[in-house]
């Protein structure tokens, strides 16, 4: 069928959506399902680094990037990466994790409502209370006594209460930062993405945790005399043991904080970080990125668009994934008219700093 359009705007139902090609590699979510095994083959990393030829293997970062990453590793300090959207700030974390075989990248996306608590752990007190009340109701129904006499109490007392009570650890789940600080043989990689979108308090709230590499879980500290070791849920690897209600790292994680430069950070945070300013990708980096995702044929077919991306006006902000989107459609719409393809490229490659 020569018409590349799926939606034609004719108002008549049809099954044209079945003609959609495979998704772009960077939007193929079947490679990054929740629960995918940890290890060097990070599914979400494959989407970012390229699945035909991994970008980490054929892309030579600038010397400043290599130096900054090594400084952060040697000094056990976070790496603060600043740059325009689409310059590869987040990809840097995945490239390091891939090359050093540090397992799946822990990602903590930041929004205006994000708090330090979100990154460390969450305690589902309401869920635990509901489960306790449900067990008491079942116990009362089973022995004819009043609910207060049931043996399904939260502390596990009674004849068979301990068998039914999952314990407090079942209601505590570590966040990405909390999981990154677990004791481990090798450091984990944690991506704290777009820190500049946080409220004013979060950068300051992070200071003590980043400096000390440990934190307390008060809910577990209160029961540490009776339960010195409690298993809790981690962010990505099942249950882990917490001793004495505290988590302290043995190997400080490689923490990559990214910022689009939309705000300034307090000096106490800056002095704790190795700072890196990423420049927009040049021809070598762009070509490697396109080849990693779309193969050599993508590079050959997209020379005009790559040149257009590189020739934009100084200071004009455009993200590399805009170029990838345009190239992907160019590859998959060979029957579209040239003017149509140019119109689509214009639609996809609009400058991001355009005043509204």
N, C-alpha and C positions, 0 to 999 in steps of 0.2 A: 504494500500500500504506500503510495507516494506522499500522501498527506501526513506530515509529521505530527499534526495536532491531535491531542487526545480529547480535549474539550473544544468543541467547535462553536458553541454558543447558538445552536439551532433549536434548543428546547425539546428535542426528541431523545428519550432515553436510549442508550446503546451500551455495549460492553467494550468500548474502546479502551478502557483502562487496563484491560488485560494485555494490551500491546506495549505497555510500559517496559522499557529495557531495565536491566539490573541497575540498582541505585548507584550513584557516585560512591567510590570506595570510602570517602570520608563521611558518607551518610548511610553506610550499611550497618544497621544496628544489630543484625543477626550475629555480628562478630563481637558484640559487647553486651551480651545478655547478663542480667544480674545473676550472681551465683557462679559465674565462670571461674574456673580454677585459677589460683594465683600462680605466679612463676614468671619466667622470663618472657613468655608469650602473653603479653597483656593485650586483650582484645580491643580495649579502647585506645591503646597505644598504636595498634595496627591502623586504626582509622586516621590517626593523626600523622603517623610517620609514613604511610603508604603501604599498600599490600602487594604491589607488583614488584617493586624493589624498595626495600625500606629506606626511607629518607635518611635515617641515622647511619646507613652504610655508605651512601654515596654523596652526602652533603658535608662539605668542609666548613664548619663554623669559623667565624672570624677569630683571630688570636685573642681579642679581648674577652670573648665569650668563654673560650677554653680556660683562660687565666682566672676568670671570675668563678667558674664552677670549681676549679681546683682549689682556689683560695677558700671557698665555702666548705669544701670537704676537709681540707687540712685543719682549718680553724674551728670546725664544728659550729659554724654560724649560718643563719638563714641567708638566702640569696634573694635580694630585692631586684626584680627585673622590671624596668620601665620602658615603655615605647608605645607607638601608635597601634591601634587595632590591626591584627593581621601580620605583625612582624615576627611572629614565632615565639612569643614569650612562653606560652603554655607548652608548646612543642618541645622546648628545651628540657623540661622536666622529664618528658617521655623519652627523649633521646638519651639522656644520662642514665635513666633506669634501664633502658634496653642495652646500652653498651656495657654497663657495669653489672648487669644481671641482678638487679636489686628487686625484682618482682614487680607486682602490679602497683601502679602509681595510685596513691591515696589522694583523692581530689575533694577539696572543700570550697565550693563556689560561694562567694560572698554577695549578699544583698544588703539593702539598707537596714533590715531588721535582724541581721545576724548578730549573735552574741557569742562571747567566749564559751559559754556553756554548750552551745550547739556543737562546737568543735571538740570539746572534751568528752562529755557523756550526757546521756539523758536517763532520768529515772522515772518510770511510769508508775507513779504512786496511785493514780486513779485506777489503772488496770489491776494493780495488785489488790487494792481494796475491793474491787468488784469480784475478783476471783475468791478472796477470803469470804465475802458474803455469800457467794454461790456455794462454796464448800460447806459453810455453816447451814445453809438451807437444805442441802442434800443430806447432811448429817442429821438434822432435825427430822427430816422426812423418813430417814431410815430407821431411827430408834424410838420415834414417838416422843422425844423430849423436846424441850424448848430450844430455840436457836442458840441461846447462850450456852447450852450444855453440849453443843456439837463438838466433835473432836477434829474438825478440819481447820483449826486455828492457824494463823500466819506463822506462829513460832514453831509449829510442828508438834506441839504437845498432844497427848492423848494416845489412844491405842494405835490408830493407823493414820494419824494426821501427818506424820512425817512422810508417809508414802505418797500422799496426795499433794502436799505442799511443795511446789517447785523451788521455793526459797527466793530470797531477795535478788539473787544474781540473775534470775530469769527476767527481771524487770529493769535491768540496767544494761544499756547498750552504749559502748564507747563510740565517740565521733571520730572523724578522720584524724584530728590532732591527737586525741587520746590514744588511738590505735598506733599512730606513728611513734609514740613515746613508750610503747611496750618494750620490755627487755627483749633483745634480739641479737643474733650473731652478726648480722649485717645491718647497716642502716636502711630504713625505709625511705622512700621518696614521697614527700607530701607537697602537693600543689595547692596553695592558698590563692585562688584565682580572683582577680579584680578586687584587691583589698581597698582600692580607692572608692569603691561603692559602699563601704561600710559607714556606720554612723561615727561620730567623733570619738566615741569611747573605745571601740574595739582595738585600734592600734596600741593604745595605752594598756588596755586589759591584757594584751598578749605578752607584755614585757616580762613579767615574772616567770611565766611558763617557759618562754623562749630562753631565758637566762638560766633557770634552774634545771630544766629538762625533766620536771616531775610535777605531779599535782595530786591532790587528795580527793577522795570520794567520801564526803562526810557520812552518807548513809551506810557505808561499809565500815568506816572508822568506829561508828557507834556500836557495832556488833562484833568488833574485832576480838574482844575478849572471849566471846562464845564461838565465833566463826573466824578464825585467823586467816583462812584461805577461802575465798568465794569465787566461783566461776561466773563470769559475766559474758555478755555477747560483745564481740568486737565489730568493727565497721565492715570487715571483709573476710574474716577467716574463722568464723565459728566461735566457740567458747574459749576463753582464756582465763587463767587463774590470776587473781589479784590478792596480794599478801598484805595484811594489816591495813587495808583500805587505802593504800597508796600505790601509785604507778610511777616508776622512775626508769628512765631509759638507761641502757648500758652502752648503746651506740646512738649518739645524737643523729636524728634523721636529717637527710638533705631536704630542707624546707625551701621551696621556691615560691616566693610571694610575687604576684604580678600586679602591675598597675598601668593604667592607660594615661597616667599623668594628669588626671582630672583634679587632683588635690595634693597638698603638701602633707608630709608625715612629720610627727614630732621628732625632735632631735634624739631623744632616748631610744626610739625604735631604729632610727637611721644608724646610730653608732653600734647597734648590735647586729647589723646586717652588712654583708658584702653587696655593694650597689653596682648594678650593670644597666647601662642605657643601650637598648637595642636600636640599631639603625634599620631603616626599611631595607628589605632584601634587594640585592643587586642581581645582575644577569645570571651569575653563576648559581646563586641560591635559588632564584626563580626556576631556572632550567632544571635543577636537581629536584625541586619540589614537584614540578609538572611531571617529570619522568617517573618519580616515585609513585605518583598516583595514577597517571594515565599512560605511562610507557613512552617509548621513543616516538611512537606514532603521534602521541599527543603533542610532543615537542615540535615535531615536523609540521603538523597541521596548524599549530597555534603560533607560529612565528610573528604574524601580524599583530595578534592580540598581546603577545609578550612584549613586542616592541612598543605598542601603544601604552601598556602599563608602565614601562620604564621611562617613556617620554613625557609623562605627566608633568604638569607645572610644579616648580619648587614649592614645597609646603602643602601641596594638594594631598589629602589623606585618602588612601585607597587600600583595602585589605587584600592580601594575596588570595584568600579564598574566593573573592569576587572574580579574580582571573580564572581560578580553577572551575568555577561554575560556568563561566562563559565558554571555556574550552571544552568542557564536558558536553554542553549542548551543541557546540559546533561539531563535535565528533558524532553525535547521535542524531543529528538532523541533516543528513547529507542531501535529502531531497528538497529541503526548504530553499526558497529563493535567496539569492545573495543579500538583497535588501532586507528581507525578513531576518536573516541571521545577524546582519549589522544592527538592526533595530533591537534584537534581543540582547546583543552585546552591550549596546548603549544602556538598556534597562538594567543589566546586571552589574555594570562597571561604573556606577555613579559615585562621585566623590562623597566621602563620609563627612567632610567638614563644610558641606554646602549650607549656607545660611538659609533659614526657613522664614 
